[in-house]
Amino acid sequence: MLVYGLICLSLSLAGVAGLQFFYLAYLERVDRSRKNRVRELEQHCKYLAGRLRDAERQITEQTDFIEAIYEEFDTEDEEEIWADVIEER
């Protein structure tokens, strides 16, 4: 009777060891997939950071261009035009 109990105990322990083995394999697979996802996100972040840098540079260039255009106009001429528009109404 003791032998049957020991056989059952050893099979139970072997089952627990097998369960732990498969769970460990599952955790390793999940860890690999998460590392791949983090790598993809880092690459996408670098791409977006480059696009942001280009957009900021373009905005700066456009702002400088607009300011250069407005500096060419004389503010006194604009005031005279507005005065004419107001008088016409």
Rosetta constraint file for C-alpha pairs under 8 A:
AtomPair CA 1 CA 5 HARMONIC 6.51 0.50
AtomPair CA 2 CA 6 HARMONIC 6.23 0.50
AtomPair CA 3 CA 7 HARMONIC 6.13 0.50
AtomPair CA 4 CA 8 HARMONIC 6.17 0.50
AtomPair CA 5 CA 9 HARMONIC 6.14 0.50
AtomPair CA 6 CA 10 HARMONIC 6.05 0.50
AtomPair CA 7 CA 11 HARMONIC 6.13 0.50
AtomPair CA 8 CA 12 HARMONIC 6.04 0.50
AtomPair CA 9 CA 13 HARMONIC 6.16 0.50
AtomPair CA 10 CA 14 HARMONIC 6.08 0.50
AtomPair CA 11 CA 15 HARMONIC 6.09 0.50
AtomPair CA 12 CA 16 HARMONIC 6.24 0.50
AtomPair CA 13 CA 17 HARMONIC 6.12 0.50
AtomPair CA 14 CA 18 HARMONIC 6.13 0.50
AtomPair CA 15 CA 19 HARMONIC 6.10 0.50
AtomPair CA 16 CA 20 HARMONIC 6.18 0.50
AtomPair CA 17 CA 21 HARMONIC 6.16 0.50
AtomPair CA 18 CA 22 HARMONIC 6.29 0.50
AtomPair CA 19 CA 23 HARMONIC 6.10 0.50
AtomPair CA 20 CA 24 HARMONIC 6.01 0.50
AtomPair CA 21 CA 25 HARMONIC 6.31 0.50
AtomPair CA 22 CA 26 HARMONIC 6.18 0.50
AtomPair CA 23 CA 27 HARMONIC 6.20 0.50
AtomPair CA 24 CA 28 HARMONIC 6.24 0.50
AtomPair CA 25 CA 29 HARMONIC 6.31 0.50
AtomPair CA 26 CA 30 HARMONIC 6.25 0.50
AtomPair CA 27 CA 31 HARMONIC 6.06 0.50
AtomPair CA 28 CA 32 HARMONIC 6.18 0.50
AtomPair CA 29 CA 33 HARMONIC 6.26 0.50
AtomPair CA 30 CA 34 HARMONIC 6.16 0.50
AtomPair CA 31 CA 35 HARMONIC 6.18 0.50
AtomPair CA 32 CA 36 HARMONIC 6.24 0.50
AtomPair CA 33 CA 37 HARMONIC 6.18 0.50
AtomPair CA 34 CA 38 HARMONIC 6.11 0.50
AtomPair CA 35 CA 39 HARMONIC 6.16 0.50
AtomPair CA 36 CA 40 HARMONIC 6.22 0.50
AtomPair CA 37 CA 41 HARMONIC 6.15 0.50
AtomPair CA 38 CA 42 HARMONIC 6.11 0.50
AtomPair CA 39 CA 43 HARMONIC 6.31 0.50
AtomPair CA 40 CA 44 HARMONIC 6.19 0.50
AtomPair CA 41 CA 45 HARMONIC 5.96 0.50
AtomPair CA 42 CA 46 HARMONIC 6.24 0.50
AtomPair CA 43 CA 47 HARMONIC 6.28 0.50
AtomPair CA 44 CA 48 HARMONIC 6.13 0.50
AtomPair CA 45 CA 49 HARMONIC 5.98 0.50
AtomPair CA 46 CA 50 HARMONIC 6.22 0.50
AtomPair CA 47 CA 51 HARMONIC 6.36 0.50
AtomPair CA 48 CA 52 HARMONIC 6.04 0.50
AtomPair CA 49 CA 53 HARMONIC 6.12 0.50
AtomPair CA 50 CA 54 HARMONIC 6.22 0.50
AtomPair CA 51 CA 55 HARMONIC 6.10 0.50
AtomPair CA 52 CA 56 HARMONIC 6.09 0.50
AtomPair CA 53 CA 57 HARMONIC 6.17 0.50
AtomPair CA 54 CA 58 HARMONIC 6.13 0.50
AtomPair CA 55 CA 59 HARMONIC 6.10 0.50
AtomPair CA 56 CA 60 HARMONIC 6.14 0.50
AtomPair CA 57 CA 61 HARMONIC 6.21 0.50
AtomPair CA 58 CA 62 HARMONIC 6.12 0.50
AtomPair CA 59 CA 63 HARMONIC 6.01 0.50
AtomPair CA 60 CA 64 HARMONIC 6.14 0.50
AtomPair CA 61 CA 65 HARMONIC 6.12 0.50
AtomPair CA 62 CA 66 HARMONIC 6.07 0.50
AtomPair CA 63 CA 67 HARMONIC 6.10 0.50
AtomPair CA 64 CA 68 HARMONIC 6.09 0.50
AtomPair CA 65 CA 69 HARMONIC 6.28 0.50
AtomPair CA 66 CA 70 HARMONIC 6.25 0.50
AtomPair CA 67 CA 71 HARMONIC 6.12 0.50
AtomPair CA 68 CA 72 HARMONIC 6.67 0.50
AtomPair CA 69 CA 73 HARMONIC 7.19 0.50
AtomPair CA 73 CA 77 HARMONIC 7.77 0.50
AtomPair CA 74 CA 78 HARMONIC 6.93 0.50
AtomPair CA 75 CA 79 HARMONIC 6.40 0.50
AtomPair CA 76 CA 80 HARMONIC 6.31 0.50
AtomPair CA 77 CA 81 HARMONIC 6.27 0.50
AtomPair CA 78 CA 82 HARMONIC 6.27 0.50
AtomPair CA 79 CA 83 HARMONIC 6.18 0.50
AtomPair CA 80 CA 84 HARMONIC 6.31 0.50
AtomPair CA 81 CA 85 HARMONIC 6.29 0.50
AtomPair CA 82 CA 86 HARMONIC 6.14 0.50
AtomPair CA 83 CA 87 HARMONIC 6.19 0.50
AtomPair CA 84 CA 88 HARMONIC 6.22 0.50
AtomPair CA 85 CA 89 HARMONIC 6.75 0.50
